[in-house]
Amino acid sequence: AMDLAPGFPVKTKMYSRDIQGVKTDFLFSAYIDRLLLIITQLGAAGTIMTTTSDAAFEAQSPTYTTTVLSGKRDEPLLQLAARRIVENAASVGCMRPMIICMGFKDHAPQVMKEVVQAVSEDNIW
Amino acid sequence: MRQRCFTETTAEATIHYQIVDLGRQLYVWAAVGNPKLGNLCMSIPTQMDPIPAVATLLPSSANSESSSVAQRIALKMQRPVLCSWNIPGTSPMLEAIAERRLLQELRDMFGTQQQQVQEQTGQAAHAEGLAGAQPATQAANS
């Protein structure tokens, strides 16, 4: 349950979804300089990544970068999922840098795909 | 997962707090003024040292107590803490008020810690992603 004082300056959203049979918690927090996403099945932050969207020069398409700050550096699907999330956000006008935390029991492509899908359907941008 | 967001108005400033119980870990955020996520560090209790290990994930531009606060919370709560501390370092009184309030709210959310110490120390050795981080050697104030 959320305990949110009226007028609290950080907008947040929390929900749970079943991803391939595993309960997955999603938390979004919007700060003025960054967005924080925590997506976890483990009760822990898991792998913590930063992402940036660089605004395009004129005709060039934007570039997105993901960096692992803590956790699994050898699991490319995590960074790929983070990049997809950032790309989807940018496609609807959200260019804020993000911190994305992912704690999954299983890193199968189908899990990543459903997580990215959940975020694009239900988010705070 | 559960969350508590609240604001405290002191004579000096208005402080905003966000506490998230992820289950096995905590995320805490506090800020004065603009709601920025300006820095981030992680502290994890470990069996190798009475003081929890701490790593800076996102450094802060200003002099910040983020690491020490994270360690003290991790020690008191006996669980890993992700901490973003945006209280100006120029005001030690304000920092002390904010930390005290945060710990008070955490104690209210989690009740007594006796049982939890036994449960949590087992997990402490499995610190993810802190390889290469130097544990700070400052003593944690109680």
Boltz contact constraints between the chains, C-beta under 6 A:
constraints:
  - contact:
      token1: [A, 2]
      token2: [B, 3]
      max_distance: 6.0
  - contact:
      token1: [A, 3]
      token2: [B, 4]
      max_distance: 6.0
  - contact:
      token1: [A, 4]
      token2: [B, 5]
      max_distance: 6.0
  - contact:
      token1: [A, 5]
      token2: [B, 6]
      max_distance: 6.0
  - contact:
      token1: [A, 5]
      token2: [B, 7]
      max_distance: 6.0
  - contact:
      token1: [A, 8]
      token2: [B, 5]
      max_distance: 6.0
  - contact:
      token1: [A, 9]
      token2: [B, 16]
      max_distance: 6.0
  - contact:
      token1: [A, 9]
      token2: [B, 35]
      max_distance: 6.0
  - contact:
      token1: [A, 10]
      token2: [B, 18]
      max_distance: 6.0
  - contact:
      token1: [A, 10]
      token2: [B, 35]
      max_distance: 6.0
  - contact:
      token1: [A, 25]
      token2: [B, 1]
      max_distance: 6.0
  - contact:
      token1: [A, 31]
      token2: [B, 35]
      max_distance: 6.0
  - contact:
      token1: [A, 31]
      token2: [B, 36]
      max_distance: 6.0
  - contact:
      token1: [A, 31]
      token2: [B, 37]
      max_distance: 6.0
  - contact:
      token1: [A, 32]
      token2: [B, 34]
      max_distance: 6.0
  - contact:
      token1: [A, 32]
      token2: [B, 35]
      max_distance: 6.0
  - contact:
      token1: [A, 32]
      token2: [B, 36]
      max_distance: 6.0
  - contact:
      token1: [A, 33]
      token2: [B, 36]
      max_distance: 6.0
  - contact:
      token1: [A, 34]
      token2: [B, 37]
      max_distance: 6.0
  - contact:
      token1: [A, 36]
      token2: [B, 37]
      max_distance: 6.0
  - contact:
      token1: [A, 43]
      token2: [B, 22]
      max_distance: 6.0
  - contact:
      token1: [A, 43]
      token2: [B, 23]
      max_distance: 6.0
  - contact:
      token1: [A, 43]
      token2: [B, 24]
      max_distance: 6.0
  - contact:
      token1: [A, 44]
      token2: [B, 22]
      max_distance: 6.0
  - contact:
      token1: [A, 44]
      token2: [B, 24]
      max_distance: 6.0
  - contact:
      token1: [A, 44]
      token2: [B, 25]
      max_distance: 6.0
  - contact:
      token1: [A, 45]
      token2: [B, 25]
      max_distance: 6.0
  - contact:
      token1: [A, 45]
      token2: [B, 82]
      max_distance: 6.0
  - contact:
      token1: [A, 69]
      token2: [B, 57]
      max_distance: 6.0
  - contact:
      token1: [A, 70]
      token2: [B, 57]
      max_distance: 6.0
  - contact:
      token1: [A, 70]
      token2: [B, 129]
      max_distance: 6.0
  - contact:
      token1: [A, 71]
      token2: [B, 128]
      max_distance: 6.0
  - contact:
      token1: [A, 71]
      token2: [B, 129]
      max_distance: 6.0
